[in-house]
Amino acid sequence: MNVLAIDIGGTKIAAAAVNSDGRILARHEVLLAAAGSPDRALTTIIEAILARVPADELQGVGIGSAGPLDVARGAVSPINIPAWRDHLLVDAVAALLPDRPVRLAGDAQCMALGEWWRGAALDRRSETLLGIVVSTGVGGGWVLDGVPYLGCTGNAGHIGHIAVDLDGDRCSCGSFGCVETIASGPSMTAWARRRGWNGSDARALALAAAEGHPIAVAAFGRAADALATAILTAAVLMDLDRVVIGGGVAAAGSVLFGPLGQAVADRNCLPYTRRLRIGPTTLGRDAGLLGAAALALAPSSPALVPHPPHPPHPQGASL
Amino acid sequence: MNVLAIDIGGTKIAAAAVNSDGRILARHEVLLAAAGSPDRALTTIIEAILARVPADELQGVGIGSAGPLDVARGAVSPINIPAWRDHLLVDAVAALLPDRPVRLAGDAQCMALGEWWRGAALDRRSETLLGIVVSTGVGGGWVLDGVPYLGCTGNAGHIGHIAVDLDGDRCSCGSFGCVETIASGPSMTAWARRRGWNGSDARALALAAAEGHPIAVAAFGRAADALATAILTAAVLMDLDRVVIGGGVAAAGSVLFGPLGQAVADRNCLPYTRRLRIGPTTLGRDAGLLGAAALALAPSSPALVPHPPHPPHPQGASL
């Protein structure tokens, strides 16, 4: 059985035909800036895949998309794709490849699922895995008891918007001190620049940290602290055994994972959270595509199909 | 179908025969201090139930116990029952009522399950519910997509040990600024007494807060802030739609729920978490017993039977 996997990021759209062993049979990628429009980019990559794997050999479609999502309606509004606002992506893909189930989840949710299926937790011994993407934002996704957990509205795992510093900066979400205000690439870069570092982006900041630049090292230490707090919270709440971190900032390697491991070790006090293992993505940029394929391949399960939002509660005490 | 439900608390053991509609057919409770030993208390309550509902009418057993637990081995070490350390409770109960499945979960996990089954979320529209017990400690439990989620080692939901104030007091767990260091009854009482309030316990503190004593009001406001942070974190991570709070401190009512509702409303910024409803337990002291019954009655499910801890990961990058 083969499926079509689609990964919608902030700057590019990738697609692949993937078989049930996780082998990528064909792969194509289009930069959004080069495609003219996101609709054209989507059509282009699907046509490129179908030119190599015939449509009648693809039994389903899985899509991982940058959010926000409205999974019940199959709609996406990726922050960095302004042309798509409440865009009915599932319907659009179904029109290009009719009569197949099309499943949608968040990009970080697909990354988690991909890592669980074919990557860092390949042995399947990690029953409860949190995947985190640290990039221009900070996202995440769950695999619980070996099943993707997307949440009732499809938004579970959004670790970038938990507060780790109540006295911290205002976040784009309106709250204060969210992980994303400290550990995203733009937040780290802005923090370092306010303190006199002159580089332009998170990649330069990682190089500077690797060379020992004190402001850059401090920026990564601060991001590691915020991520450690969030990860330990997740571990305590969900009895977690594996965290896999991907995304551009995570590609910095030891300047992030060194202080992160130390911060987690310093504060990891409960017996049941001590088994927690944290590491970088092992699938790189393919994690999201393979997770989207896993989403399409998974047996139909209530946990895989988010429920529509419920009507207001008719009874009971509420605040 | 009827089952035996057992609720092991810090100061008492309760048991009930419960039918599949959630009706309590017989109920008995023993104060640990009066029983001589916890083993004697357990035998006494089970015999008291069996005197009213014959053993051959009970098809299974569910136990909710104060922790820590080792669910894979069926062992409990309740902090306030020093005679039971790594006590093989499941085996002990199975010896008293042989040839029936015996299931064990945390007391707060059972409270959550009871509220979902017969209480605050009775209409079952709350697919994802967090139950919180605020008492001498702060515990919790999950129902996710309509299924109890206990975690791999049976410890999921332990919301009292997530950090909400990194500059906060050292917690009994060894970490700093855990919810329990701020919002448990003893923590609130100690905080108020250090500031000149003269009462002795959380019940007196609640009465003082209701009468407008400024230190008592501040203690509840501080606890509400900590709980609000923890609840919003849970809501963001798990796409949560319902929180039910029980336990002695929650019995304080509006002096807790007033500032809690305000603190949550002030910081609840993501569209998908705005549907969150928070309220007090509606089953009171029966929530744990009914949850233990639900645990016994639930169809066998991987999510209900925690997996044993895994051996160390044989491959892959770890910190």
Interface residues (C-beta under 8 A of the other chain):
Chain A: P68 A120 A121 L122 D123 R125 S126 E127 T128 G140 L144 D145 G146 Y149 L150 G151 C152 T153 G154 N155 A156 G157 H158 I159 H161 I162 A163 V164 D165 L166 C171 C173 G174 S175 F176 T229 L232 T233 A234 V236 L237 M238 D239 D241 R242 F257 L260 G261 V264 R267 C269 L270 P271 Y272 R275 R277 I278 G279 P280 T282 P302 A303 H307 P309 H310 P311 H313 P314 Q315 G316 A317 S318 L319
Chain B: P68 A120 A121 L122 D123 R125 S126 E127 T128 G140 L144 D145 G146 Y149 L150 G151 C152 T153 G154 N155 A156 G157 H158 I159 H161 I162 A163 V164 D165 L166 C171 C173 G174 S175 F176 T229 L232 T233 A234 V236 L237 M238 D239 D241 R242 F257 L260 G261 V264 R267 C269 L270 P271 Y272 R275 R277 I278 G279 P280 T282 P302 A303 H307 P309 H310 P311 H313 P314 Q315 G316 A317 S318 L319
